Each structure stands twice: as C-alpha cells, then as structure tokens.
Amino acid sequence: MIDAPELTPMIKLPDADGFLVAYEPRNVPSVYVPGGPALRSRTVFAAPHVIADPTAGNEPYTPPVLDWEATLKYRHYMWSHGLAVAEAIDSSHRGMGLGWVESAELIKRTAAEAHSVGGRIAAAAWTDQLAPGEHTVDDIVGAFEEQIDLIESVGAQVILMASRELAAVARGPEEYAEVYSRLLSQVVQPVILHWITPEWDPSLTGYWGSTDVAEEIKTFLDLVARHQDKIDGIKVAPLPAQRELDLRRGVPQGIRAYTGDDTNYPQMILGDELGHSDALMGVLDPLGPVAAAAVRRLDEGDGKGFLEILEPTVELSQHLFEGPGMNIRFYKTGFTFLSWLSGHQDHFRMVWGEQAARSVSHLAKAYRLADTLGLFPDPELAERRLTAFLATNGVE
C-alpha cells in the first residue's frame, strides 16, 4: 500500500487504487433502534443473510453448516424494527450453498420464531430439489408443489420464484400459463409472484415464452390479471425505473408491486399520485432499520422526511452491489461484513468461504459508508473489528 503524504493518520482505509486514505469515524451510536409503532403505509420485506458456523468447514461446494442461534437472532432483529422477513431466497445463500434440504430447515425454524413474536414471514418456493438434467413439466410442477406445501404447512406466505428448470423446457407462453395456473389454483393464501430477468440470471432467458421484453411483460401481466385473487403482489428485478413504474401501473388494483431496485428504491417506495411500490429487497439486510424509520415518516404523511432518511443510503446500496456480470452475486459478503461490525455475529466467516469474495478495499469502503450513515449500534466495536480485519489482511 502507498501512503498519501498529505493525509494525517486517523483510521487508514485502503482505496481501490492502493492508497491509504485517512478517515475519522463518527463514534456516534446508531439512532435506528428496535421498537416503535408497526409500519402502516408500506409493506417492507428484508431478506436477511444466514450466519455460518465458524467451527465448521463451510468450504466451496460442501454442505453448509449454519449457526442457527445467530441466524434466527438476526431475524428477530428484523422483526424488532417492524420489518417482514423474506426467507430462503438468494440473499440467504439459496442456490449458492443452501439447497432445498437446508432451505426447508431454515424456513421451518424461521417460521416457528416468527409465530412466537407475531412477525411476518414469506418464503421462497422454487424447483431446486430437482437434479440437473431433463425434466418434464409435471416434474417441475411437482417440485413446486412440494415446496409450496412445506411453506404453507408452517404458516408462511409463498414467494413463487421463477424456475430455471421450467425455463429450460417450457415451449411457449401457453405452457407457462398452464404451470402457473396449476400452482396458483392450490395455494391457501395469495402469493408473491417473483421473476428475475435475464440481466441477473441468464438461465431465465425467454421466461414467459419469449425473448421480447414487451411480450414477456404482456404474458406476465395477463397471468396476474387472470389469477389476481391468488396474488398478493409481484416482484420483478432488475428493471429500469421507468419499466417498473409501467409494470406496477399495469397490474390490477389491489396487487402490490414490491420493488427490488437497489438504486431507485426511495422514489419507488415514496411513489406518486398514481401509486407506490412496497419493498422486498436484499439491501434491507444492512439498511432495514433505516428503511423502517423512513417508512414511519411516510406513515405520518412526511414524504420529504422519508427521502431525507432514505436517499443517503443509495450510495452504500450501489457499492454493495457493484461488480461486472455475475460478480454482483457476492453482495452478501458486504452484508455479512457489516453484520459482524455491527455486533450481530461474532465472526466474519461465510457459507462456501465467500468472506474472501470481496476485496479489502471494497469492504473498507462499505465500513466508511455505513459509519457515515450512522448504522453501527456500537461504533467503537465496529472500529475495533475493522482495525483487526485490516491488520489481518496486511493493512496497518
């Protein structure tokens, strides 16, 4: 590392160019403390990460071992701020460590905890128990049904995820419509219909039976209109801001649009005279308490105050999700690092060793942005842990 000569030593944080840049920590505890009235004007789902057992291997492509006590305690932290929990999606290593067996256990345990405190939970139904290879449409429907049955049996709401296996075999819009109609006819309570576009997951190219975006959206909206009594809301990501606006204005009245826009979420949640988005977002793992405080401003009719709280968080969100192509999937490393600095876990180890998936400079910047926002309940603990992390990685 190269010292920038004009800087005075405080904490020296490495930047992306190899320089050590002085930073003076705020040393002010977070004002975003648990408690407060229930959120009224928006439904806000956080999608928290899981916490690995640091004494287990948790090496790449080995079965994950979780610290269940810490993992569930973190979900209680989300509920204590008035947030709902979206369980067993990609932010909890689903498909990147956690398969269906581990996810089913996570859903059952989290649902039991949710019911013990009156917390809200939704959980992802997917088709990831199917072995790689060719599958029939009936195989895929059966896999969905198995997961839906488990989720509803523990009293959780279903998040119906887009299936890579279905994308590989479906022959057109009619077959997608048939599959989803079969599934939606069985659910006990309305689901959240979740679709990841090819920009995030190329294996979902051609979902809904077309590679033309306009045709995809038309098929999607037609499905929602036909089954609106079985659909609580939709979540489509990533989408340009204008396309999300168009989509939420295209769904029938009473169907929620859950934003997943990691850049424009303040404006999407605030909304306009034609409506607003609710939220189901991975970045609410570190930013959930801030979002809850902001939504309480909306509950009081204070849109300006809402933006004053939430807009400054966008830079951290963009930073955590930075990276070309599939490198974006390592956003969980930043989430886990900030969780450790915040005292929600005792170590910085991850499923499949993903604590090494982000650079020291990336994590140092995440610390600086989080500290600037006043996210740390105990800023002295965060500083001590950061200093130890830097020293361990050769930055002193």
C-alpha positions in Angstrom: 0.0 0.0 0.0 1.2 3.6 -0.7 0.7 6.3 1.9 -0.8 9.5 0.5 1.6 12.1 2.0 -0.8 14.9 2.6 -3.1 12.8 4.9 -3.0 12.7 8.6 -3.4 9.3 10.4 -6.8 8.5 11.9 -8.0 5.2 10.6 -6.3 4.5 7.3 -8.6 2.8 4.9 -7.3 1.3 1.6 -9.0 2.6 -1.5 -9.4 0.9 -4.9 -6.2 2.5 -6.2 -3.9 1.1 -3.5 -3.7 4.3 -1.4 -4.3 4.5 2.3 -6.8 7.3 3.0 -7.4 8.8 6.4 -10.9 8.6 7.8 -12.2 9.9 11.1 -15.0 7.6 12.5 -18.2 9.3 13.7 -18.2 7.5 17.0 -22.0 8.1 17.4 -24.2 5.1 18.1 -27.0 4.4 15.7 -30.3 6.2 16.3 -32.1 3.3 14.5 -33.0 1.3 17.5 -35.6 -1.5 17.7 -39.1 -0.8 18.7 -41.6 1.8 17.5 -45.1 1.5 16.0 -45.9 -1.0 13.3 -45.3 0.1 9.7 -48.7 1.1 8.2 -48.3 2.7 4.8 -45.9 0.2 3.2 -45.1 -3.5 3.4 -41.3 -3.9 3.8 -39.6 -7.3 3.5 -36.0 -7.6 4.4 -34.2 -10.7 3.0 -31.5 -11.4 5.7 -28.4 -13.4 5.2 -27.6 -16.6 7.1 -24.8 -16.9 9.6 -22.3 -19.7 9.1 -21.0 -21.9 11.9 -17.3 -20.7 12.2 -16.1 -24.0 13.6 -17.4 -25.9 10.5 -15.7 -26.2 7.2 -18.2 -24.4 5.0 -15.8 -24.7 2.1 -16.9 -24.1 -1.5 -19.4 -26.8 -2.8 -19.6 -28.6 0.6 -22.9 -28.8 2.6 -23.3 -25.6 4.6 -23.4 -25.7 8.4 -25.2 -22.7 10.0 -25.0 -21.1 13.4 -28.7 -21.5 14.0 -28.9 -19.4 17.1 -27.2 -16.4 15.5 -29.1 -16.8 12.2 -32.5 -16.8 14.0 -31.5 -14.0 16.4 -30.8 -11.8 13.3 -34.3 -12.4 12.0 -35.7 -11.4 15.4 -33.7 -8.2 15.0 -35.5 -7.5 11.7 -38.9 -8.1 13.3 -38.0 -5.9 16.2 -37.8 -3.0 13.7 -41.2 -3.8 12.3 -39.9 -5.4 9.1 -41.2 -8.6 7.5 -38.8 -11.4 6.6 -38.4 -12.9 3.1 -36.8 -16.2 3.8 -34.7 -18.6 1.8 -34.0 -16.5 -1.3 -30.6 -15.7 -2.8 -29.6 -13.3 0.0 -29.6 -16.3 2.3 -27.3 -18.3 0.0 -30.2 -20.1 -1.7 -28.7 -21.8 -4.7 -25.2 -20.7 -3.6 -24.7 -23.1 -0.7 -28.2 -23.8 0.6 -30.1 -26.3 -1.4 -33.7 -27.3 -0.7 -32.9 -29.5 2.3 -31.2 -26.7 4.1 -33.7 -24.1 2.9 -36.6 -26.2 4.2 -35.0 -26.4 7.6 -34.4 -22.6 7.6 -38.0 -21.9 6.6 -39.3 -24.2 9.4 -37.2 -22.7 12.0 -37.7 -19.1 11.0 -41.5 -19.6 10.7 -41.6 -21.0 14.3 -39.7 -17.9 15.5 -41.9 -15.6 13.6 -45.1 -17.0 15.1 -43.6 -16.7 18.6 -43.3 -13.0 18.3 -46.0 -12.1 15.8 -43.5 -11.5 13.0 -44.4 -11.7 9.3 -42.6 -14.3 7.1 -42.8 -15.2 3.4 -40.6 -17.9 2.0 -39.4 -18.9 -1.5 -40.8 -21.9 -3.4 -38.5 -22.9 -6.2 -37.6 -26.2 -8.0 -34.0 -26.5 -6.8 -34.5 -30.1 -5.4 -34.5 -31.4 -8.9 -31.2 -33.0 -10.0 -29.5 -31.5 -13.1 -30.8 -32.8 -16.4 -34.0 -33.0 -18.4 -37.3 -32.8 -16.5 -40.9 -32.9 -17.6 -43.4 -30.1 -16.9 -45.1 -32.5 -14.4 -41.7 -33.0 -12.6 -41.4 -29.2 -12.3 -44.9 -28.7 -11.1 -44.4 -31.5 -8.5 -41.2 -29.8 -7.2 -43.0 -26.5 -6.8 -45.9 -28.2 -5.1 -43.5 -29.9 -2.6 -42.0 -26.6 -1.6 -45.4 -24.8 -1.5 -46.8 -27.4 0.7 -43.9 -27.1 3.2 -44.1 -23.3 3.3 -47.8 -23.2 3.8 -47.8 -26.0 6.4 -45.6 -23.8 8.7 -47.9 -20.8 8.2 -45.6 -18.8 5.9 -46.6 -16.9 2.8 -45.3 -18.3 -0.5 -42.9 -16.3 -2.7 -43.3 -18.2 -6.1 -39.9 -17.9 -7.7 -39.1 -18.2 -11.4 -37.8 -21.7 -12.2 -34.6 -22.3 -14.2 -35.9 -25.9 -14.8 -39.1 -24.5 -16.3 -37.2 -22.1 -18.5 -35.3 -25.0 -19.9 -38.3 -27.0 -21.0 -41.3 -24.7 -21.4 -42.3 -24.4 -25.1 -44.2 -21.1 -25.1 -46.5 -18.7 -23.2 -49.3 -21.3 -23.0 -47.2 -23.8 -21.2 -46.1 -21.2 -18.6 -49.7 -20.2 -18.2 -50.7 -23.8 -17.6 -48.0 -24.4 -15.0 -48.7 -21.2 -13.0 -52.4 -21.8 -13.2 -52.0 -25.2 -11.7 -49.9 -23.9 -8.9 -52.0 -20.8 -8.1 -55.2 -22.9 -8.0 -53.8 -24.8 -5.0 -52.3 -22.1 -2.7 -54.1 -21.3 0.5 -53.2 -17.6 0.7 -52.2 -15.1 -2.0 -48.5 -15.4 -3.1 -45.8 -13.0 -4.2 -45.0 -13.7 -7.8 -41.2 -13.3 -8.2 -39.4 -13.0 -11.6 -35.7 -12.4 -12.1 -34.9 -11.1 -15.5 -32.0 -12.4 -17.7 -29.8 -9.4 -16.8 -29.4 -11.0 -13.3 -29.9 -14.7 -14.2 -29.2 -15.6 -17.9 -30.7 -19.1 -17.4 -34.1 -17.4 -17.2 -33.8 -16.0 -20.7 -37.0 -16.4 -22.6 -39.1 -16.8 -19.4 -42.8 -16.5 -20.1 -42.2 -17.9 -23.6 -40.4 -15.0 -25.4 -37.2 -13.2 -25.6 -39.0 -9.9 -26.4 -39.3 -7.9 -23.2 -42.7 -6.4 -24.2 -44.1 -9.9 -24.9 -42.7 -11.2 -21.6 -44.3 -8.5 -19.6 -47.6 -8.9 -21.5 -47.7 -12.6 -20.7 -46.8 -11.9 -17.1 -49.5 -9.3 -16.7 -52.1 -11.5 -18.4 -51.3 -14.2 -15.8 -51.6 -11.7 -12.9 -55.0 -10.4 -14.2 -56.4 -14.0 -14.6 -55.3 -15.0 -11.0 -55.4 -11.8 -9.1 -57.4 -13.4 -6.2 -54.3 -15.7 -5.6 -51.7 -13.0 -6.0 -50.7 -10.6 -3.2 -48.0 -8.8 -5.2 -45.3 -9.0 -7.8 -41.6 -8.7 -7.6 -39.6 -8.2 -10.8 -35.9 -7.4 -10.8 -33.8 -5.9 -12.1 -35.8 -3.4 -14.1 -35.1 0.1 -15.2 -37.1 2.6 -13.1 -39.5 3.5 -15.8 -40.3 -0.1 -16.7 -41.0 -0.8 -13.0 -43.4 2.2 -13.0 -45.1 0.9 -16.1 -45.4 -2.6 -14.6 -46.9 -1.5 -11.3 -49.4 0.7 -13.2 -50.3 -2.3 -15.3 -51.3 -4.7 -12.5 -54.9 -4.8 -11.3 -55.8 -2.6 -8.4 -55.0 -4.2 -5.1 -52.0 -6.1 -6.4 -48.8 -4.9 -4.8 -45.6 -4.1 -6.6 -42.6 -5.0 -4.5 -39.5 -3.0 -5.6 -36.2 -4.7 -5.9 -34.5 -1.6 -7.4 -31.3 -1.2 -5.5 -30.7 2.3 -6.8 -34.1 4.0 -7.2 -35.9 2.4 -4.2 -36.5 5.7 -2.3 -38.5 7.1 -5.2 -40.2 3.8 -5.9 -41.4 3.4 -2.3 -42.4 7.0 -2.0 -44.5 6.8 -5.2 -46.6 9.4 -6.9 -50.2 10.3 -7.5 -50.6 7.0 -9.5 -49.3 4.7 -6.7 -46.3 3.4 -5.0 -44.1 0.3 -4.6 -43.7 -1.8 -1.4 -40.3 -3.4 -0.9 -38.8 -6.8 -0.9 -35.0 -6.2 -1.1 -31.7 -7.8 -0.2 -30.2 -4.5 0.7 -32.6 -4.2 3.6 -30.3 -6.7 5.3 -28.0 -3.8 6.4 -30.5 -1.0 5.7 -33.6 -2.4 7.2 -33.7 -0.3 10.4 -33.1 2.9 8.3 -35.9 1.9 5.9 -38.3 1.2 8.8 -37.5 4.7 10.3 -38.1 6.3 6.9 -41.4 4.5 6.3 -42.7 5.7 9.7 -42.2 9.2 8.3 -44.4 8.2 5.4 -47.0 6.8 7.9 -47.2 10.4 9.2 -47.6 11.9 5.7 -44.0 13.2 5.7 -42.6 12.3 2.2 -39.8 14.9 2.5 -38.6 13.4 5.8 -38.8 9.9 4.3 -36.4 10.9 1.4 -34.1 12.7 3.8 -33.6 9.5 5.7 -33.5 7.0 2.8 -31.9 8.8 -0.1 -28.4 9.0 1.6 -28.4 5.2 1.8 -28.3 4.7 -2.0 -24.5 5.1 -2.3 -24.0 2.2 0.1 -26.5 0.1 -1.7 -24.9 0.7 -5.1 -21.5 -0.1 -3.6 -22.5 -3.4 -2.1 -24.0 -4.5 -5.4 -21.2 -3.3 -7.6 -19.3 -5.6 -10.0 -19.4 -6.8 -13.5 -21.7 -9.6 -14.6 -22.2 -12.4 -12.1 -19.8 -10.9 -9.6 -22.8 -8.9 -8.3 -23.9 -12.1 -6.5 -21.2 -11.5 -3.9 -23.1 -8.7 -2.4 -23.7 -11.0 0.6 -20.1 -10.6 1.6 -20.6 -6.9 2.3 -23.9 -7.7 4.1 -22.1 -10.2 6.4 -19.1 -7.9 7.0 -21.4 -5.1 8.1 -23.4 -7.5 10.3 -20.1 -8.6 12.0 -19.0 -5.0 12.5 -22.5 -4.2 13.9 -22.2 -7.0 16.5 -24.9 -9.2 15.1 -22.4 -12.1 14.8 -19.1 -13.0 16.4 -17.1 -13.7 13.2 -16.7 -12.9 9.6 -17.0 -16.4 8.1 -19.5 -17.4 5.4 -21.0 -20.3 3.7 -18.7 -21.5 0.9 -15.9 -19.3 2.1 -17.5 -16.2 0.5 -15.9 -13.9 3.0 -13.0 -13.8 0.5 -15.2 -12.8 -2.4 -14.8 -9.1 -2.0 -11.6 -7.1 -1.8 -10.3 -5.4 1.4 -10.7 -2.0 -0.2 -14.4 -2.8 -1.1 -15.1 -3.8 2.5 -13.3 -0.8 3.9 -15.4 1.5 1.8 -18.5 -0.4 3.0 -17.5 0.4 6.5 -16.9 4.1 5.8 -20.3 4.5 4.0 -22.1 2.6 6.8 -20.4 4.7 9.5 -21.2 7.9 7.7 -24.8 6.8 7.7 -24.7 6.1 11.5 -25.6 2.4 11.1 -23.4 0.9 13.8 -25.1 0.3 17.2 -21.6 0.3 18.8 -19.2 2.3 16.7 -16.3 1.5 18.9 -16.8 -2.2 18.4 -17.1 -1.6 14.7 -13.8 0.3 14.7 -12.0 -2.4 16.7 -13.2 -5.1 14.5 -12.4 -3.2 11.3 -8.8 -2.4 12.6 -8.3 -6.1 13.4 -9.6 -7.1 10.0 -7.3 -4.6 8.2 -4.3 -5.8 10.2 -5.0 -9.4 9.5 -5.1 -8.5 5.8 -1.7 -6.7 5.9 -3.1 -3.1 6.2 -1.6 -1.2 9.2 
